[in-house]
Amino acid sequence: MSRTPAHPARDHIQLPLVLDCLSDPTRLAIVCSLARHSSDTDMCCGDFSGFSGKSNLAYHFMRLREAGLVMTRVKGTTRYMTLRRDDLEARFPGLLDTVIKSALADMEPWMPPGCSLVRENADETF
């Protein structure tokens, strides 16, 4: 039995699922953090410990993966996530950057309590 979680193929990523997934403040904060993180490295689930509890985060990571927003790689007991930027851009050109820029411009009302984004620099280009 493979421990690699299932991911939708690029052409099976559906806009309603992506938008529904991004409507949750915790998931939106995770996506914004992944977008602002260096694309050279993955982020592990522990990097998001300030966002919520472990079981709640596991649920959010699953939803992000099932919607096609993130790629999850398992190594030992750790799960590493990367944003599926190329796949999302191919399916919905400009959507991800637009959502992230809008979210970062107005973070205060929707940011979960205790949550801080990676490399806080609102002027950063995605």
Secondary structure, DSSP 8 states (H G I E B T S, - for coil): ---S-----GGG--HHHHHHHHTSHHHHHHHHHHHHS-TTS-EEGGGGTTTS-HHHHHHHHHHHHHHTSEEEEEETTEEEEEE-HHHHHHHSTTHHHHHHHHHHHT-TTTS-TT---SS--TT---
